Amino acid sequence: PPKHGVIFQHRLMRKVKPSQRGKVARLVATKCATAAKADVFTKRDLSAELKKDVTKRLREIQCV
């Protein structure tokens, strides 16, 4: 089984090089946790902002 668990099944993971999957898995996990906390505590919809952050970070990771 993959060491990245359920996150490994996310569509972003299929596009990433195997050597970069750990970084992307941590990125997705962090943003999921942030979204859950914002939903519970602030009731704000941060989806657009978080998606923009993920996209930006993915570009940085894949360029390295």
N, C-alpha and C positions, 0 to 999 in steps of 0.2 A: 504493500500500500504506500501511496505517496506520503512523505513526511509533512506536507503542508495541509493535509486533511481536507475538509469540505471546501476550503478556499481554493484548493487546487482545481476544482471543477468550474470555477468562475471563468467566464469567457475571456477575460483579460489574460489569464494564465496560459491559454492556448497560443497566444501570439508572442509570448516572451521566450527568449532563449533559456534553455535549462539552467545555465549558469546564473541567470538573473532571477529565477523563480522565487528564491528565498526573500530577496528584497521586495519583490512585487507582492508576495504573500503577506509580508509584514505591513506594507503600505495599505493593502486592502483591509487587513484586520484592524489597523489603526483607524482608518476612516469609518469602518463599520461601528467600532466602539464609540467614536465621536458622534456619529449620527444617532446611535441609540441613546447616549447620554443627553444629547440636545433634545431629542424627542420626549424623553421622560421629564427632564428638569425645566426646559424652557418652552416646550411646545412650538418651537420655531422650525420651519422647514429649511434645512441647510443643504438640501440635495444638490442644488445647482452649484453652490459654492464648493462643496466637497468634490463634486464631479470635476470641476475646473482644476482643483488642487491635484487630484489624482492624475488627470490628463497631463498637466504640467510636469509632475514628478516622473511620470512614465517616459516622457520625452527625454528628461535628464538621464534617467537610468539607462535607456536604450542607446543613448549617444555615447555613454562611457565605455 
